[in-house]
Amino acid sequence: MATELLDRPETAAANGTTGEDTQVLVTLTVADQLCGIPVLAVRDILGEQTITRIPLAPPEIAGSLNLRGRIVTAIDLRQRLRLPKAAPGQARMSVVAEQGGELYALLVDQVSEVLSLDASMFERNPPTLEKTWAEFSTGIFRLDGRLLVVLDVSRLLALSGEE
C-alpha cells in the first residue's frame, strides 16, 4: 500500500521524513477536500477554540486565539480558499504553523492522521485543478480514489498582498 500511518508521529516531526524518498504529511479536510501539510510546518493541533474577532480584519482572518499565553492569528482556510462558509455550529480544528516568528492557526474542518507517502507518487498540480486550489498547492497525491492536495503553508500565510 502507498500510504502508511506512522506509529510515532513525533519521530517523523523530529526527522521531517522517514527517508529521502518519503513525504510526511498531516492530513486534514477542508470542505470535504482531503489536504496535506508537511509535518515540519505544523507546530500544534488544537480542537475547538474560542476565537476573538478582530475589527476591520480581512475576511480570511477569523480572529485571534490564546495558545499558552501567546496570541495566535486564526485564518479560516475556507475563506482563504474561497470556499463556502462552514455550517453554523460546525466544530472546527486548528493547525498551528509559524512564519516570521508569528504563530498562525489554520482553521480546518477536521484533522485526520499523519501519513508517510512515497515521494515518487507526488505529482505537480494537474491543469484541471481549480485555480484557487492550484494557487495554494505545491502538488497532489492520488490515494485510493481520492485526491490529496498538498498545501503550501507559506502561500496560505502570505496575507499582506505578497501573493
Backbone torsions as a table, in degrees:
resi	resn	phi	psi	omega
1	MET	NA	144.7	-174.8
2	ALA	-75.0	-26.8	-178.0
3	THR	-107.4	152.0	-179.6
4	GLU	-146.6	123.1	176.8
5	LEU	-74.0	125.1	-179.9
6	LEU	-74.4	133.6	178.4
7	ASP	-69.9	-30.3	-176.8
8	ARG	-130.4	86.7	-178.8
9	PRO	-57.9	-29.3	-179.6
10	GLU	-65.3	-29.5	176.5
11	THR	-68.3	-43.3	178.3
12	ALA	-63.8	-39.4	-179.9
13	ALA	-65.0	-37.9	-179.8
14	ALA	-69.2	-39.6	-176.5
15	ASN	-92.6	-22.5	-177.3
16	GLY	87.2	-38.4	179.2
17	THR	-148.5	169.6	175.2
18	THR	-98.9	3.7	179.7
19	GLY	168.1	166.7	-177.2
20	GLU	-65.7	-24.0	-177.3
21	ASP	-100.5	24.9	-177.6
22	THR	-132.5	140.4	171.7
23	GLN	-111.7	132.5	179.2
24	VAL	-108.7	121.1	-174.4
25	LEU	-127.0	144.1	168.0
26	VAL	-88.1	123.6	-178.3
27	THR	-94.5	144.9	-178.8
28	LEU	-149.1	168.0	-179.6
29	THR	-123.9	133.9	174.4
30	VAL	-131.3	115.8	-179.8
31	ALA	51.2	48.6	178.3
32	ASP	67.9	6.6	176.4
33	GLN	-98.5	127.5	177.1
34	LEU	-76.1	128.7	-178.8
35	CYS	-130.1	165.1	175.6
36	GLY	-138.7	145.7	175.3
37	ILE	-126.3	133.4	178.1
38	PRO	-53.2	133.3	-174.1
39	VAL	-58.5	-31.6	-179.6
40	LEU	-70.0	-17.9	178.4
41	ALA	-83.6	-12.2	-174.8
42	VAL	-94.9	124.5	177.6
43	ARG	-94.1	-34.3	-174.8
44	ASP	-162.2	158.8	173.3
45	ILE	-128.0	127.2	-175.4
46	LEU	-121.7	147.8	172.0
47	GLY	-76.8	-162.6	179.5
48	GLU	-54.8	131.6	-178.5
49	GLN	-126.3	154.8	172.2
50	THR	-79.0	122.6	-178.0
51	ILE	-114.2	129.1	178.8
52	THR	-96.5	123.1	179.4
53	ARG	-62.5	147.7	176.6
54	ILE	-111.8	115.3	-178.8
55	PRO	-57.8	140.9	176.8
56	LEU	64.4	13.2	177.3
57	ALA	-76.1	153.1	175.4
58	PRO	-58.8	157.0	-175.4
59	PRO	-59.2	-29.9	-179.0
60	GLU	-75.6	-12.8	176.1
61	ILE	-87.2	108.6	-178.8
62	ALA	-74.2	-25.5	-179.1
63	GLY	144.5	-149.7	178.9
64	SER	-133.2	156.8	177.0
65	LEU	-136.9	164.5	-178.4
66	ASN	-104.4	122.6	178.1
67	LEU	-120.5	100.6	179.4
68	ARG	49.2	46.3	176.2
69	GLY	88.3	-5.1	177.9
70	ARG	-104.1	139.6	176.3
71	ILE	-82.4	127.8	-176.7
72	VAL	-120.9	128.5	176.5
73	THR	-77.1	126.1	-179.6
74	ALA	-97.8	124.5	-179.8
75	ILE	-111.5	124.1	179.2
76	ASP	-81.1	109.6	-178.1
77	LEU	-64.9	-28.8	176.6
78	ARG	-62.3	-45.0	178.6
79	GLN	-66.9	-43.6	-177.3
80	ARG	-61.7	-36.6	-179.7
81	LEU	-92.3	8.0	178.8
82	ARG	57.1	47.2	179.0
83	LEU	-107.5	165.0	177.6
84	PRO	-60.6	149.1	178.4
85	LYS	-63.4	154.2	176.3
86	ALA	-67.8	152.7	177.8
87	ALA	-62.1	142.9	178.3
88	PRO	-56.1	133.9	179.1
89	GLY	83.8	-4.5	179.1
90	GLN	-69.2	127.7	177.8
91	ALA	-67.1	138.8	178.7
92	ARG	-124.6	152.6	177.2
93	MET	-113.1	163.3	-180.0
94	SER	-122.9	133.6	172.5
95	VAL	-107.8	115.4	-175.4
96	VAL	-91.0	129.0	178.1
97	ALA	-129.5	160.9	180.0
98	GLU	-121.4	138.8	174.8
99	GLN	-148.0	130.2	179.3
100	GLY	59.8	32.2	179.4
101	GLY	79.5	-1.4	178.6
102	GLU	-106.5	147.4	176.9
103	LEU	-96.5	141.9	177.7
104	TYR	-132.0	139.8	176.0
105	ALA	-107.2	117.0	176.9
106	LEU	-87.9	113.5	-179.0
107	LEU	-79.1	122.7	-178.7
108	VAL	-128.1	166.3	-180.0
109	ASP	-75.3	-38.1	-176.4
110	GLN	-160.7	143.8	171.4
111	VAL	-108.8	132.3	-173.4
112	SER	-102.2	-82.1	-171.8
113	GLU	-150.0	171.6	173.5
114	VAL	-98.3	124.7	-179.2
115	LEU	-114.8	141.5	171.7
116	SER	-105.8	114.8	-174.7
117	LEU	-115.1	142.8	178.1
118	ASP	-66.1	120.1	-176.9
119	ALA	-59.8	-24.8	179.4
120	SER	-68.1	-17.6	178.5
121	MET	-85.6	-9.2	-179.3
122	PHE	-69.1	135.3	178.6
123	GLU	-126.5	146.1	172.6
124	ARG	-65.6	163.3	-179.1
125	ASN	-57.9	127.7	176.7
126	PRO	-70.9	153.7	-179.3
127	PRO	-62.6	-19.5	-179.5
128	THR	-85.8	-5.7	179.0
129	LEU	-67.9	131.9	-178.7
130	GLU	-52.4	140.6	-171.8
131	LYS	-53.3	-45.3	-178.5
132	THR	-63.4	-43.0	178.0
133	TRP	-63.2	-42.9	-178.8
134	ALA	-63.1	-34.5	-180.0
135	GLU	-61.4	-34.0	-175.5
136	PHE	-109.6	12.9	-175.9
137	SER	-118.5	146.2	174.1
138	THR	-95.5	-17.0	-179.5
139	GLY	162.2	-166.6	-174.6
140	ILE	-139.1	163.2	166.8
141	PHE	-126.4	139.3	174.5
142	ARG	-98.6	115.9	-176.2
143	LEU	-121.9	115.4	173.1
144	ASP	36.5	53.9	176.9
145	GLY	82.7	-0.2	177.8
146	ARG	-117.3	150.2	177.1
147	LEU	-100.2	123.8	176.1
148	LEU	-103.4	116.2	-179.6
149	VAL	-92.0	122.7	179.3
150	VAL	-86.8	115.4	-176.8
151	LEU	-84.9	144.0	176.9
152	ASP	-95.2	104.3	-174.6
153	VAL	-61.5	-40.9	-178.0
154	SER	-63.8	-36.4	176.0
155	ARG	-69.7	-39.3	178.5
156	LEU	-62.9	-33.7	-176.5
157	LEU	-90.3	-3.7	178.3
158	ALA	-79.1	84.4	-172.0
159	LEU	-94.3	-14.6	-171.3
160	SER	-94.4	34.7	177.9
161	GLY	78.9	11.7	-179.6
162	GLU	-77.0	-16.6	-173.2
163	GLU	-68.4	NA	NA
